Amino acid sequence: MVTDSKTKSLLCLKAAIEKKALDPVLLELKGVTSFTDYFLLCSGKSDRQVQAIAQAIEETLKKKGMRPLGQEGVTGGRWILMDYEDVVVHIFLEPMRKFYDLEGLWIDAPRIEIQKGGSVGQETD
C-alpha cells in the first residue's frame, strides 16, 4: 500500500501519542534535506515507554503494509531511530533528547503544529 509521507508521519504521530509520548514534534524537511520528508521526535519517561512507543508505531504502519528500512536502538531504549524512508522517527529517553537537541540542529525546518489531543494544525517556522 502506497501512503504519502505526510499521512505516514501522522500515523506515526498518532501511534506515539496513544502511548503517551512526551512533547511530540513533527518537522517538515521537504526542501531542507534530500534524505527524508519528515522527522517525528518524541520522548518517553523510561526505556520501557520508549520501546512501547516504537512498537506501537511499527505495528500501526505494519497494518498499512509498511515496514521500516531500518531500526536502531530498540534493545537499549534510550534513543530509537526508525527509518521509513520519507519519514524518520526519533524516540528518546528524556535526557538523551535534551543532550542531542535535534530540534536545535534542524531549527530551520518548519514545524507542523500539534494541537492538544494530537490533532495537527498549521506549519510554523
C-alpha positions in Angstrom: 0.0 0.0 0.0 1.4 3.4 -1.0 0.9 6.2 1.5 2.1 9.7 1.1 4.8 10.9 3.5 2.5 13.3 5.4 -0.1 10.7 6.0 2.6 8.3 7.1 4.1 10.9 9.5 0.6 11.5 11.0 0.1 7.7 11.5 3.4 7.6 13.4 2.4 10.7 15.5 -1.0 9.2 16.4 0.6 5.9 17.5 3.2 7.8 19.6 0.5 9.9 21.3 -1.6 6.9 22.1 1.4 5.6 24.1 1.6 8.9 25.9 4.8 10.1 24.1 6.1 13.3 25.6 6.5 16.6 23.7 6.0 15.3 20.1 7.5 17.5 17.4 6.9 16.9 13.7 9.4 18.7 11.4 8.8 19.0 7.7 12.2 18.6 5.9 11.0 18.8 2.3 13.3 21.3 0.6 15.6 21.3 3.7 17.2 17.9 3.1 17.0 15.3 0.4 17.0 12.1 2.6 13.5 12.4 4.1 10.4 14.5 4.1 9.5 14.4 7.9 11.1 13.9 11.2 9.0 12.9 14.2 10.7 13.5 17.5 9.2 12.5 20.9 10.3 11.2 24.3 9.4 8.7 26.9 10.0 8.7 30.7 11.5 5.3 30.8 13.3 2.9 28.4 10.2 0.7 28.5 8.0 3.5 27.4 10.4 4.4 24.6 10.3 0.8 23.4 6.4 0.7 23.7 6.1 3.9 21.6 8.4 2.3 18.9 6.4 -0.9 19.0 3.1 1.0 18.6 4.5 2.9 15.6 5.8 -0.3 14.0 2.5 -2.2 14.5 0.4 0.7 13.2 2.4 1.0 10.0 2.7 -2.7 9.5 -1.1 -2.9 9.4 -0.9 -0.5 6.5 1.7 -2.7 4.8 4.7 -0.5 5.6 7.9 -1.8 7.2 10.9 0.2 8.3 14.0 0.3 6.1 15.9 0.0 9.4 15.7 0.5 13.2 18.4 1.3 15.7 18.4 1.3 19.5 15.4 -0.8 20.2 17.2 -3.0 22.7 18.6 -0.2 24.8 15.5 2.0 24.7 17.5 5.3 25.1 17.2 6.6 21.6 15.3 4.6 19.0 15.6 5.6 15.3 13.0 4.2 12.9 13.7 4.8 9.2 10.6 4.7 7.0 12.4 6.3 4.1 10.3 9.5 3.7 9.6 9.6 7.5 12.2 9.2 10.1 11.2 8.7 13.8 13.4 9.5 16.8 12.1 8.3 20.1 14.3 9.4 23.0 14.6 8.9 26.7 14.1 12.4 28.0 17.7 13.2 29.0 19.0 11.9 25.7 16.7 14.2 23.7 18.0 17.2 25.6 21.6 16.2 25.1 21.4 15.6 21.3 19.0 18.5 20.7 17.8 17.5 17.2 15.2 20.3 17.3 18.1 22.8 17.6 20.1 21.1 14.8 17.1 21.3 12.4 15.9 24.8 13.7 15.3 26.0 10.1 12.8 23.2 9.3 9.1 24.1 9.6 7.3 22.5 12.5 3.9 21.1 12.0 1.8 22.4 14.9 0.3 19.7 17.1 -2.8 20.7 18.9 -3.7 19.4 22.3 -5.1 16.0 21.9 -2.8 15.2 18.9 -4.6 16.8 16.0 -2.4 18.7 13.5 -2.6 22.4 12.8 -0.7 24.8 10.6 3.0 24.8 9.8 5.1 27.1 11.9 8.6 28.5 11.2 
